[in-house]
C-alpha cells in the first residue's frame, strides 16, 4: 500500500528516485552538497516527498553513502561480521593507507601533494580541489562508522568528530611511511590503528 504525503501521492518508487538522483550528483561531483531542494529537483519530486522519506539531510546522506559504497565496494571489510568490529574497522583503514605505498613510493605521493596543495598560494581553485579530496575521504570513513552505528556498536552522537580524528591518524601514518623508519612500520602502524579504533569504539584489546 502506498503512503501519502499531504497534497501529493508518494509512491514507493519516489524513495528510489531520490537515492538515484543523489548518487548521480555525488558521482558527478564528490564535493556536491546534497541540499533538499537540489536533490528533490534532480529526482523530480517535491521537497515534501523528500522530507517524507528522509526527515533530515543526515539521513539522506547516510542512505546515499550506503548505496554508493555497497555498489563500488561490495566486499567491503566493514560488513564481514565474522570479525569483531574493531578488526573490521582497522582493515578498512588499512585500505586507505595501502595506495600510499612505503618509502620511495610514499615520498613521491607526499611530494605530489606538497606541489599541488602546499607550495602554491592557496587560491580558491586549489582550496576547492583539496576540499573535494578531503570530503571524499571523510565520506568513506563516515560510511564505515555509519555501518557500525546501525549495528549498535557505537553512537552517532560524535561521528563528525570521530571521522576527523581517524582522518588525522591516517594522515600522520601516511606521512610516517615517507620518513626514515627506525622500527617495523607494519608493527607500529598496526598498534596505532588499533589504538585509534579502540578510542572511537570504546573497546580494548582482549
C-alpha positions in Angstrom: 0.0 0.0 0.0 1.3 3.4 -0.9 1.8 6.0 1.7 0.7 9.6 1.0 2.1 13.0 1.9 -0.4 15.9 2.3 -1.2 17.3 -1.1 0.8 14.7 -3.1 0.8 11.0 -3.7 4.1 9.5 -2.6 4.8 6.2 -4.4 7.1 3.5 -3.3 9.4 4.5 -6.3 9.9 8.0 -5.1 12.5 7.0 -2.5 14.5 5.2 -5.2 14.3 8.2 -7.4 15.7 10.4 -4.6 18.6 8.0 -3.9 19.4 7.6 -7.6 19.4 11.4 -8.1 21.6 12.0 -5.0 24.0 9.2 -6.1 24.3 10.8 -9.6 25.1 14.2 -8.0 27.9 12.6 -5.9 29.2 10.7 -9.0 29.4 14.0 -11.0 30.9 16.0 -8.1 32.2 14.3 -5.0 32.0 17.7 -3.2 28.4 18.2 -4.1 26.1 19.4 -1.3 23.1 17.2 -1.1 20.6 20.0 -0.3 17.0 19.1 -0.1 16.0 21.5 -2.9 18.8 20.3 -5.3 18.2 16.6 -4.8 14.4 17.0 -5.0 14.7 18.9 -8.2 17.1 16.4 -9.7 14.8 13.5 -8.7 11.6 15.3 -10.0 9.8 15.1 -6.7 8.7 17.8 -4.2 10.7 18.8 -1.2 7.8 17.4 0.9 8.3 14.0 -0.7 12.0 14.0 0.1 11.3 15.1 3.7 8.8 12.3 4.0 11.4 9.6 3.2 14.4 11.5 4.7 13.4 13.8 7.5 16.8 15.4 7.6 19.9 15.8 5.5 21.9 13.4 7.6 19.5 10.5 6.9 19.6 11.3 3.2 23.4 11.4 3.2 23.7 8.1 5.1 21.4 6.4 2.8 23.2 7.6 -0.3 26.7 6.7 1.1 25.4 3.2 1.8 24.1 2.9 -1.7 27.3 4.2 -3.3 29.7 2.1 -1.2 27.7 -1.1 -1.4 27.9 -0.7 -5.2 31.5 0.3 -5.5 32.9 -1.9 -2.7 30.5 -4.9 -2.5 33.1 -6.9 -0.5 33.9 -4.0 1.9 35.5 -5.5 5.1 33.2 -3.4 7.3 30.4 -5.9 6.5 32.3 -9.0 7.4 30.6 -9.8 10.7 32.6 -12.9 11.2 35.2 -10.5 12.7 34.9 -8.1 15.7 34.0 -4.5 14.8 37.5 -3.2 15.8 39.2 -5.6 13.4 36.9 -4.7 10.6 37.4 -1.0 11.0 41.2 -1.4 11.2 41.1 -3.4 8.0 39.1 -0.7 6.3 41.6 2.0 7.5 44.4 -0.1 6.1 42.7 0.1 2.7 43.1 3.9 2.8 46.8 3.6 3.6 47.6 0.9 1.1 47.7 3.1 -2.1 50.2 5.5 -0.4 52.9 2.8 -0.5 56.0 2.9 1.7 59.5 4.5 1.3 60.2 6.0 -2.1 56.6 5.5 -3.3 55.2 7.3 -0.2 57.7 10.1 -0.7 56.6 10.6 -4.3 53.0 10.8 -3.2 53.7 13.3 -0.5 55.9 15.3 -2.9 53.0 15.5 -5.3 50.6 16.6 -2.5 53.1 19.3 -1.5 53.4 20.6 -5.0 49.6 20.6 -5.5 48.3 21.9 -2.2 51.1 23.4 0.0 53.7 25.1 -2.2 51.3 27.3 -4.3 49.4 30.2 -2.8 46.0 28.9 -1.6 43.8 30.0 -4.5 40.1 29.3 -4.5 40.7 26.6 -7.2 43.3 24.8 -5.1 41.2 25.1 -2.0 38.2 23.6 -3.8 40.2 20.8 -5.2 41.7 19.9 -1.8 38.3 20.1 0.0 36.8 17.8 -2.6 39.6 15.3 -2.0 39.1 15.6 1.8 35.4 15.3 1.6 35.7 12.0 -0.4 38.0 10.6 2.2 35.7 11.7 5.0 32.7 10.2 3.3 34.3 6.8 3.1 35.2 6.8 6.8 31.8 8.1 7.7 30.2 5.3 5.8 32.1 2.7 7.8 31.2 4.3 11.1 27.6 4.5 9.9 27.5 0.8 9.3 28.8 0.1 12.8 26.3 2.6 14.3 23.5 0.7 12.6 24.8 -2.4 14.3 24.7 -0.7 17.6 28.4 -0.8 18.1 28.9 2.9 18.5 26.8 6.0 18.9 26.0 8.5 16.2 26.4 11.4 18.6 30.1 12.2 17.9 30.5 10.9 14.4 31.9 14.0 12.7 34.5 14.3 15.4 35.3 10.6 15.1 35.7 10.9 11.3 38.1 13.9 11.7 40.1 12.1 14.4 40.6 8.9 12.2 41.5 11.0 9.1 44.1 12.8 11.2 45.6 9.5 12.3 45.6 8.3 8.7 47.4 11.4 7.5 50.0 11.0 10.2 50.6 7.3 9.4 50.9 8.0 5.7 53.5 10.7 6.4 55.4 8.3 8.6 55.6 5.9 5.7 57.6 8.6 3.8 60.0 9.3 6.6 63.1 7.2 7.7 61.8 4.4 10.0 63.7 3.0 12.9 61.2 0.3 13.8 58.9 -2.0 11.9 56.4 0.2 10.1 53.8 -2.6 10.0 54.0 -3.3 13.7 53.9 0.4 14.8 51.2 1.2 12.2 49.1 -1.7 13.4 49.4 -0.6 17.0 48.5 3.0 16.2 45.4 1.9 14.1 44.1 -0.3 16.9 44.7 2.4 19.5 42.7 4.9 17.4 39.9 2.4 16.7 39.6 1.5 20.3 39.4 5.1 21.2 36.5 5.6 18.8 34.6 2.4 19.6 35.4 2.4 23.3 37.0 -1.1 23.0 40.3 -2.5 24.0 42.5 -5.5 23.2 41.4 -8.7 24.8 
